[in-house]
């Protein structure tokens, strides 16, 4: 099955997985995260690790576990006007338990809304400072009347654990390509669910390949504290084995393709991601100054993994980000399919990458090999022939396929196919790194 056939067959199943995960209230710890991880594990067999609350992970400490059962606000007439069970974004994540009556002014001190998006419920967290709060649309907040409001949050903060999942596909080499994503936000489709969905189906695609060059290590974590915890337990392994890495985030809409580069912008991951994404519509290249996801941890100065983040519309760069508007109007089958296809093309380029050197002096005689028209006319060289000749003209034994793709402004898949053909005709040597 080709990559295109695989993606087309997977698109509807990817969207179904997202809609199954969407209603679950997740946070950086707790039963919602574990439930979500178990659903993802039906597609990608994850080995889970639990790290106890209070465990020191570099400069951080694994927090207490948070679980929530119910939360609501009733107006002065006793009508429930904000209900966690209707939308789990209504409660500030990690809210401590509370029950009582507050007047409108006091209640407003615990409410969050977005004046510039009056019909959106914002996503707000307070992981490391004890408080409680509710999120609502600004329109609803402005309609609150004078009087006393009954507030109820049935939540629990207690010693427990932080959970993350891993899946490894062995290759011919023990050099590792790291694929990381996160699963800790509640009901948001692009910011939260697109990464684990694309990661799961990328795993399936790679699992079906029997000729994997590299070993692929997939990890699903709660963002920030999860990647820090994972790195703290595997730092030597990661620094010694990982030759390329991709963090998958916000990769399910149809508006753009983007990447967040590594600090140096010259790693193998940078070259591969740029070669693939730059040939797609509405490409945006962000520097490490625009970081915001787990690339912050994987690329930190004393970790320094060769990793970039792959996105469609990058976190923080689309209006629906971190709000209730990040739903399945934004994330679509074609959006997820495009994200998966881009990730697969990055893997195809990695698997086939190597430095390309010509085997002949000057230009080879292409006509005798059936690779060039034997009649010379003004339009003799078609697009395919031009690609072959351009590759041969730059095949100095030092440039790899990722660099050639960027230099020639061609899709990596085109370059891979052309190099294979020229190699079959004895015109190229490809030396794998």
C-alpha positions in Angstrom: 0.0 0.0 0.0 1.4 3.4 -1.0 1.5 6.3 1.5 -1.3 8.0 -0.4 -3.5 4.9 -0.2 -2.8 4.4 3.5 -3.7 8.0 4.3 -6.9 7.9 2.3 -7.9 4.7 4.0 -7.1 6.1 7.4 -8.8 9.5 7.3 -12.2 8.6 8.5 -10.9 6.3 11.2 -8.7 9.2 12.4 -11.6 11.5 12.7 -13.6 8.9 14.5 -10.8 8.4 17.1 -10.7 12.1 17.7 -14.5 12.3 18.3 -14.2 9.4 20.7 -11.5 11.1 22.7 -13.0 14.6 22.5 -15.5 14.5 25.5 -13.0 13.1 28.0 -11.8 15.6 30.7 -8.0 15.3 30.6 -5.3 17.0 32.6 -1.6 16.5 33.2 -2.5 13.6 35.6 -5.5 11.6 36.5 -8.1 9.1 35.3 -9.0 11.2 32.2 -5.5 11.0 30.9 -5.3 7.3 31.6 -8.6 6.6 29.9 -7.5 8.6 26.9 -4.2 6.8 26.8 -6.0 3.4 26.8 -8.1 4.4 23.8 -5.0 5.5 21.9 -3.3 2.2 22.9 -5.9 0.4 20.8 -4.2 1.9 17.7 -0.6 2.0 19.1 0.3 -0.5 21.7 1.6 1.6 24.5 3.6 0.6 27.5 2.7 2.9 30.4 4.8 4.3 33.1 3.6 5.8 36.4 5.8 8.3 38.2 4.7 9.0 41.8 3.6 12.5 43.0 6.4 14.2 44.8 9.1 12.7 42.5 11.8 15.2 41.6 12.4 15.5 37.9 15.2 17.9 37.2 14.1 21.3 38.6 10.4 20.2 38.8 8.3 18.0 41.0 5.6 15.6 39.8 2.4 17.2 41.3 -0.5 15.7 43.1 -3.0 13.9 40.9 -6.2 15.7 40.0 -9.5 14.2 39.3 -12.9 15.9 38.9 -16.4 14.5 39.0 -18.7 17.5 38.8 -18.8 21.3 38.9 -21.5 23.9 38.3 -22.7 27.4 39.1 -26.4 28.3 39.8 -27.7 31.8 39.4 -29.8 33.6 42.1 -32.9 31.9 40.9 -31.3 28.4 41.3 -30.8 27.8 37.6 -27.7 26.0 36.6 -25.9 28.4 34.2 -22.4 26.9 34.0 -22.1 23.1 33.9 -18.9 21.1 33.7 -20.8 18.2 32.3 -21.9 20.2 29.3 -18.3 21.4 28.5 -15.3 20.3 30.5 -13.5 23.6 29.6 -15.8 25.4 32.0 -13.6 24.5 35.0 -10.1 25.7 35.5 -7.9 22.6 35.3 -6.6 21.6 38.7 -9.3 23.5 40.5 -9.5 22.6 44.2 -12.8 21.5 45.6 -15.2 24.2 46.7 -18.8 24.7 47.7 -20.5 28.0 48.8 -22.4 31.1 47.9 -20.8 34.2 46.4 -22.2 37.5 45.2 -21.6 38.6 41.6 -18.5 40.7 42.4 -16.8 37.9 44.4 -17.7 35.3 41.8 -16.2 37.4 39.0 -12.8 37.1 40.7 -12.9 33.4 39.9 -14.2 33.7 36.3 -12.3 33.7 33.1 -13.5 34.8 29.6 -12.3 36.3 26.4 -13.6 39.8 25.5 -12.2 39.5 21.9 -13.9 36.1 21.4 -17.2 36.6 23.2 -18.7 33.2 22.3 -15.7 31.1 23.1 -15.0 29.3 26.4 -11.2 29.8 27.2 -9.0 27.0 28.4 -7.3 28.0 31.7 -5.0 25.9 34.1 -3.5 26.3 37.5 -1.3 23.3 38.0 1.2 24.6 40.5 -0.9 27.0 42.6 -3.9 26.0 44.5 -7.1 27.9 43.4 -10.4 27.3 41.8 -12.2 28.9 38.9 -14.6 28.7 36.1 -14.4 29.6 32.4 -17.3 31.0 30.5 -18.1 32.9 27.3 -17.7 36.7 27.7 -21.2 37.2 26.5 -22.6 35.0 29.3 -20.3 36.7 31.9 -21.6 40.1 30.9 -25.2 38.9 31.5 -24.7 38.0 35.1 -27.1 39.8 37.4 -26.8 41.0 41.0 -27.4 38.4 43.7 -25.9 35.3 45.3 -24.6 32.4 43.1 -24.2 28.9 44.4 -20.8 27.4 43.3 -19.9 23.7 43.5 -16.7 21.9 42.5 -16.4 18.2 43.3 -12.7 17.6 42.6 -9.8 15.9 44.4 -6.1 16.6 44.7 -4.2 13.7 46.2 -1.0 11.8 45.9 -1.0 9.6 42.9 1.0 9.5 39.8 1.9 11.0 36.4 1.3 8.6 33.5 3.0 8.4 30.1 3.0 5.8 27.3 5.7 4.5 25.0 5.8 2.2 21.9 9.0 1.1 20.1 9.4 -0.3 16.6 12.8 -1.8 16.1 14.7 -1.2 12.9 17.9 -2.5 11.3 19.8 0.2 13.2 19.6 1.0 16.9 19.7 4.7 15.9 16.5 6.2 17.1 13.9 8.5 15.6 11.9 10.0 18.4 8.2 10.8 17.8 6.6 12.7 20.7 3.2 14.1 21.3 1.0 15.1 24.2 -2.5 14.2 25.5 -3.2 16.4 28.6 -5.7 19.0 27.5 -9.5 18.5 27.7 -11.9 19.0 24.8 -9.9 20.7 22.1 -9.4 19.0 18.7 -6.4 20.6 17.0 -4.3 21.6 20.0 -4.9 18.4 21.8 -6.1 15.4 19.8 -4.5 15.8 16.4 -1.0 15.0 17.6 -1.9 11.7 19.3 -4.1 10.7 16.4 -1.5 11.4 13.7 1.2 9.7 15.9 -1.0 6.6 16.2 -1.5 6.2 12.5 2.1 7.0 11.7 2.9 4.1 14.0 0.5 1.8 12.0 2.2 2.9 8.8 5.6 2.1 10.1 4.5 -1.1 11.7 3.5 -2.4 8.3 7.0 -1.8 6.9 9.4 -4.8 7.3 12.4 -2.9 6.1 12.7 -0.1 8.7 16.1 1.4 8.6 15.8 3.1 12.0 14.3 2.3 15.3 11.2 4.4 16.1 10.4 5.4 19.7 6.9 6.9 20.1 6.0 8.6 23.4 2.7 10.2 24.5 3.1 12.5 27.5 1.3 15.2 29.4 2.8 18.4 27.9 5.8 20.0 29.7 5.9 18.1 33.0 5.5 14.8 31.1 8.3 15.4 28.6 10.5 16.6 31.5 9.7 13.5 33.4 10.3 11.2 30.4 13.7 13.0 29.6 14.8 12.8 33.3 14.3 9.0 33.2 15.9 8.5 29.8 18.5 11.3 29.3 21.6 9.2 28.5 19.6 6.9 26.2 18.1 9.9 24.3 21.4 11.8 24.0 23.3 8.6 22.8 20.7 7.1 20.4 18.3 9.8 19.0 19.5 11.0 15.6 16.3 12.8 14.7 13.0 13.7 16.4 9.6 15.2 15.7 7.1 16.6 18.2 3.6 16.5 16.7 1.3 19.3 17.8 -1.7 21.1 16.2 -1.5 19.0 13.1 -5.2 18.5 12.1 -6.6 21.6 10.4 -6.4 22.6 6.7 -5.0 26.1 6.9 -1.2 25.8 6.8 1.8 23.6 7.3 4.4 24.8 9.8 7.4 23.8 11.8 9.3 25.1 14.9 13.0 24.7 14.2 15.6 23.5 16.6 17.8 26.2 18.2 20.6 25.6 15.7 18.2 25.1 12.7 20.7 22.7 11.1 19.9 19.3 12.5 18.8 16.4 10.4 15.3 17.0 11.7 15.4 20.6 10.5 16.6 19.6 7.0 14.0 16.8 6.6 11.0 18.8 8.0 11.9 21.9 5.9 12.4 19.8 2.7 9.0 18.2 3.2 6.8 21.1 4.5 8.3 23.8 2.3 6.8 22.2 -0.8 3.3 22.3 0.7 0.8 25.2 0.7 0.9 28.0 3.2 4.2 26.8 4.7 5.5 28.8 7.7 8.9 28.3 9.2 9.1 29.4 12.9 12.4 29.8 14.7 13.1 28.4 18.2 12.1 31.9 19.5 8.5 30.9 18.7 8.7 27.7 20.8 5.8 26.8 23.0 5.4 23.0 23.1 7.7 20.1 24.2 10.5 21.2 21.8 11.3 23.5 24.8 12.4 20.5 26.8 13.8 18.2 24.1 16.0 21.1 22.7 17.0 22.6 26.1 20.7 23.4 26.2 21.7 20.5 28.4 19.5 18.0 26.5 19.9 19.3 23.0 18.2 16.6 21.0 18.0 17.1 17.2 14.2 17.6 17.2 11.7 19.9 15.6 7.9 20.4 16.0 5.6 19.6 13.1 2.3 21.5 12.9 -0.4 22.5 10.5 -1.5 25.8 12.1 1.0 26.3 15.0 -0.2 26.6 18.6 -0.9 30.2 19.5 -1.2 31.2 15.8 -4.9 30.5 15.1 -7.9 32.2 16.7 -9.5 29.1 18.1 -6.4 28.0 20.1 -7.0 27.2 23.7 -10.8 27.7 23.4 -14.0 25.8 22.9 -13.9 26.9 19.2 -11.0 24.4 18.7 -13.4 21.6 17.6 -14.3 19.4 14.6 -15.3 22.4 12.5 -11.6 23.2 12.6 -10.2 19.7 12.5 -11.3 17.6 9.5 -10.5 14.4 7.7 -8.5 16.2 5.1 -6.7 18.2 7.7 -5.7 15.1 9.7 -4.9 13.3 6.5 -2.6 16.1 5.4 -0.8 16.1 8.7 -0.3 12.3 8.6 0.9 12.5 5.0 3.5 15.2 5.9 4.7 13.1 8.8 5.0 10.0 6.6 6.9 11.9 4.0 9.4 13.0 6.6 9.9 9.3 7.5 10.2 8.3 3.9 12.9 10.9 3.4 14.7 9.8 6.6 14.6 6.1 5.5 16.0 6.9 2.1 18.3 9.6 3.0 22.0 9.5 2.1 24.7 11.5 0.3 24.4 11.2 -3.4 27.4 11.0 -5.7 27.6 10.6 -9.5 29.5 7.7 -10.9 30.7 9.3 -14.2 32.8 12.3 -15.2 30.9 15.1 -16.9 27.2 14.5 -17.8 26.3 10.9 -18.5 25.0 9.8 -21.9 21.3 9.5 -21.0 20.0 8.7 -24.4 21.6 5.3 -24.6 19.8 4.4 -21.3 16.5 5.6 -22.6 16.4 8.5 -20.2 16.8 11.3 -22.7 15.2 12.1 -26.1 17.4 11.1 -29.0 16.0 14.0 -31.1 17.2 17.4 -30.0 14.5 20.1 -30.0 13.9 23.3 -28.1 11.6 21.4 -25.7 13.5 18.2 -25.5 13.9 18.1 -21.8 10.6 17.4 -20.0 10.1 18.1 -16.3 11.1 14.5 -15.3 14.3 14.6 -17.4 15.2 18.0 -16.0 14.9 16.6 -12.5 17.3 13.7 -13.4 19.8 16.1 -14.9 19.6 18.5 -11.9 20.2 15.7 -9.5 23.2 14.5 -11.4 24.5 18.0 -11.7 24.6 18.4 -7.9 25.5 14.8 -6.9 28.9 15.7 -5.5 28.9 13.0 -2.8 28.4 15.6 -0.1 24.7 16.6 -0.5 22.0 14.3 0.9 18.5 13.9 -0.4 17.1 16.3 2.1 19.4 19.0 0.9 18.8 18.2 -2.8 15.1 18.4 -2.3 15.4 21.9 -0.9 18.0 23.0 -3.4 15.9 21.8 -6.4 12.6 23.0 -4.9 11.1 19.5 -5.4 9.0 17.3 -3.2 11.2 14.7 -1.5 9.1 11.9 -2.9 10.0 13.0 -6.4 13.6 13.2 -5.5 13.6 9.8 -3.9 12.0 8.1 -6.9 14.4 9.8 -9.3 17.5 8.9 -7.3 16.3 5.2 -7.1 15.9 5.2 -10.9 19.4 6.8 -11.5 20.9 4.3 -9.0 19.3 1.4 -10.9 21.0 2.7 -14.1 24.4 2.8 -12.3 24.6 6.6 -12.5 24.5 7.3 -8.8 25.9 6.0 -5.5 23.9 6.7 -2.4 26.0 6.5 0.8 23.8 6.2 3.9 24.8 8.2 6.9 
